[in-house]
């Protein structure tokens, strides 16, 4: 067995004595991450991203069987493939878009997973050199956050037929998202016992939050009435503690909501006018909260941003607001106005 020096101490590296196959190395990585308590979604992403790499490796370097055979040039080739050659939804026939490249953000996420794996293997002694050390994601232009205008939000909500159970549920969900800034996955996981109606608070457990901290999210009187009525109506048909369910009483899924909302957006004539996804309601809440005088530190706590730099992006308010504020506070406009008034 080989020896390593760790902070002046000699230790025996079991991993260094083995030549791990690609999949043995990956299984070691996943098992350790499971033991560390990583979320199921994170583990799912690890497996998915590893699958992309393995498929590329089989096609481009079929001779590679062991993790130590992945060199810096090979890692660089894979990065270039993701950034330049791979098309969106490649390998998913019904959604394949030839010539449409992966978004820089998608490449950056996959590269982050790729590098994390090799750092782990280097630390564990599975490999002696990390081939991803010099790989850096491309710098991205910071995208402007696009949100609903108040008129667009009203059109979207008006597209739901509140006379039907499904329509009322969808309307109540839109109300909740726009009033609280919940992520769609958080809203789908809401149960009746998380709703504190006397204090008009949603008490999200740590297990539902990305940063693993419990969170309290206020909601308005209007949303309180909407949710109360929805829960009462649901109770007439189904035995469930879930707040948002489908017409069979099963928990509504995020993917289902994306399809439902897209139909409403189309009905309201909004497709093509806004970059649409359920997350736009969260953008709307955050932007309006700040425009109406809310402070950024409180907003960070409400929406559960781990880093306040994420919350600060919402200070880049929409063009119309910037235009109106400039008209109102322009020093030249005020100077000339005062001069004219003094005549």
N, C-alpha and C positions, 0 to 999 in steps of 0.2 A: 504494500500500500504506500501511496505517496504521502509526503508530509508537506504541510503548509505552515507558514508563520503568520499568526493573527495577533497583531498588537504585541509582538515580542514573545508570543506563546506558540509552541509547536502543536499542531492538531492533526489528527488523521482524517483525511478526506475520503469518505466512502465513495462519494460521487466521482471523484477524480480517478478512482481505480476502474471505473466502468466506461465503456464506450457506448453511450446511449443512442438508440435509434431515434429517429425524428419523433415518432409517436410515443415512445417511452419517455422522452424528455418532456413532451407536452403533457402527458398524464401526470408526471411528477409535479409540474407547474400547477395544473388544475387542482390536484389533491391538496397541495399546500394552500392555495387560495381559498378552497372550500373550508379548510381548517381555520383559516384566518377570518372566516365569516363573511366573505364577499357575497353580494346579493346574487340571486338566481339570474337576474337580467345581465349582470356583469359577467358571470360565468358563461352565459349563453353567447355573449359577444365575443369572449375569448375563443370559444369553440368555432364560432362563425368566421372570425378573422383568421384563425389558424387554418381553417378549411380553405380559405381563399389562397393562402400562401402554399399549402400543400398541393393544391390543384395546379398552380402556376409552376411549382417545382417539378411536378411529374411531367409537365409538358415541356419545360425549358431545360431542366437538368435531371433527367430520369436516373442518372447514375448515382445520385446522392441518396444515401440511406441513413447516415448518422448525422447527429446535430453538429458534431465538430467539423463536418465537411462544409458547413455553410460559412463561406468566407466573406470578407468585406466586399469584394467585387460582386458576389452573388446577391448580397443584401442590397447593394446599390442598384443592381439590375431590377430587383423586385420593386424598389421604391420608384424607379423611373417608369416601370411598367404601370404601376398604379397611377402615377401622375400624368402619364402621356399616352399610354396604349390601351388601357382597359376602358371599355365602354360601359355606360350605365346599364345595370340590370343584365350584364352579360352572363349567360348561363341560365337566365330565367326567361324562357322563350316568349311568353305572352307579354312581358314588359320590356323586352330588349330594345334598346334605342341605339342603333349603330351610329357611331360618330359622335355621340353625346358623351363627353368625358366625365369621369368622376369629379364631383365638386372638391375644391381644395380642402374644405372642412372635412369631407369624408376621408380623403387621403390622409389628412393629419390625424384623425381618430384611429385609423387602421395602423398607421405608423407608430402611434403612441403605444398601442397594444404590442406590436411587433418588437419595439425597443424594450418594453417592460419585461417581455419573456426572456430576451437575451441577457438583460441585466440580472434577472433572477438566476439564470443558468450559470452566469459568470460568478455570481456571489456564492452559489452552491458548489462550485467546482466542477460542474458538468462540462463546461467549456473553459479553456484557458484564456481566450481572447474574445471580446465582444465585437462582432462584426458590424454592429449598428451604431457604434460610438459616434461616427461622423455624419450620420444621417440626420438632416434637419428638415422639418416641414417648410414648405414655401410660405413666405409672408403673404398674408391676405389683406386686401383692402377691407376696412371695417364697414360692414353693410349697414345702411340706414335702416332703422327699425320702422317698419310700415304697420300702421294700426288702422282700425276702423275710424271713420269720422262718426259723429253722433248720428248723423242721418243714415249712414250705412249700417250701423248697428241696429237702428230701429227697423230698417228694411229687412235685415236678417231675422230679427226676432218676430216681425210681423208675418214672415213666411210660414211660421208654424201655426197650424190649426189648433187652437187651444180647446176646441170643443171635443176633440178626441183625446183619449188617454195618452197615446204616443205623442201627439202634438203638444199637449200640455207638459208632458215630461221634458220634451226637447226645449220648450220655451223656458221652463224652470231651470234647466241645465244651463242655457245661455245666460239667464239672469245671474245664476250663481257664479259662473266663470267670470263674467264681466264685473261682478261686485266684489269678488274675493281674490282674483288673480291665481286661483288654484291651477296647478298643472292638470292636464286631462287625466293622467293616471291616478292622481290624488282624488279627483272628483269621482272617478269610476269606483274607487275603493271606499267611498264614504258609506258608513253605516249609521243607523239611527242613533246609536249610543255615542257617536262622536259629536252629535249636535247638541249644544247647550242653548236651548231656546230662551230660557229666562235671561241669560246674559248675551244672547245673540253672538255666540262664538262657536267656531268649529275647532275641536281639540284633536289635532292630528297626532297620532302616536309616532314615536321615533322610527318605527319600522317602515312608515310610508314616506319619510323624508329622505331626499338624496344625501343630505349631510348627517343623517342618523341622529337628529335632534328633534325632540318633541316641539310642536309648533302650535300656536294659537292664532286662528284667523277670524277676524270679526266679519259679520255680515249685517246687512241693513234690515230694517223693518219690512221692506217690500219683499226681500228674499226670504225672510222668516215666514211670511204669509204664504209665499209660493211653495216653499219646501213643506210646510205643514199640510197644505192642501194636497200636494203630491203624495206625501207619506200616507195620509188618510185614504186617498183614492187607491193607492197600491195595496193597502191593507184589506180593502174590500175584495180584492182578486187573488192575492198571493200571500203566503206566509214567508216573509223574508225581512231581514234587517237591512238589506241593501237599499240605499236611497234611489239609485238609478238602475232600473231593470228593464229588460226587453219585454215584449208582449207575451212571453211565456213565463215570466217571473225569474228568469236567469239574469245574473249580473251583466249589465251592459259593458261592452269592451271598448277600448280606445279606438281600435280599428273600425268598429261599427259606427262610432260617433263621427269619425273622420268622413265616412261615406255619407252619413245622414246630413251632416253640416254642409258637405259639398253640394248636395241636392238642394238644400235651402239657399245656399249662395247662388246657385244657378237660377233658382226660381226668383230670387231677389235681384237678378241681373248684376251680381257682383263679381262673378268669375271673370278674370282678365283685368279687373279694375284694382283688385288687391291681391297680394300673394297670400292665398288662403290656406289656413290650417286652424285647428282648434286653438293653437297657441296664440293666435291673433287676439283672442279674448284676454289673455294674460298681458299681452303688450298693451292692449287698450286700458286695462285696469292700472297698470304701472304708470303709463303716460298721464292718464287723467288724474291719478292720485297726486302726482307732482305738479301738474298744471293748476290744480285746485288748491294748492298750498300745503300739501302734505310734505313732511320732511323725509329725506332720503334714508336716514338710519332706521326710522320706523318702517318704511317700505321694505327695506332689506329683511327685517324680521318677519313681516307679514308674508312675503312671498318665498322666504327661505333661501335666499341667495347666500352661498357660503362666503363669497367674496364681494365686497361692496363695489368693486370695479364693475361687476356685472350690472348692478343696480344703476350705476352712474350713466350707463348707456342711454337710459331713459330720459336723461337731462337733454339729450339731443331731440328736442321736441319738433313737431311737424312744421313744415314751411309756413303754413297759414298763420300759425301762432307767432312764429318769428316775425313775419311780415306785420301783423297787427301790433306786436309789441314795439317794433321799430317805429311804426307810425305814431304810436302813443308817446314814446319817450325820446324820439330823435332830438338832439340838442339844437340842430339848425331849425327844425320846424318850430320848436318852442321859442327860439330866439327871434325868428322873423314874425311869429305870431304875437309875441310880446311887443315888438317894435310897432307892428301895425295897430295894435290895440291902444298904444300910447299916443297915436296921432289924433 
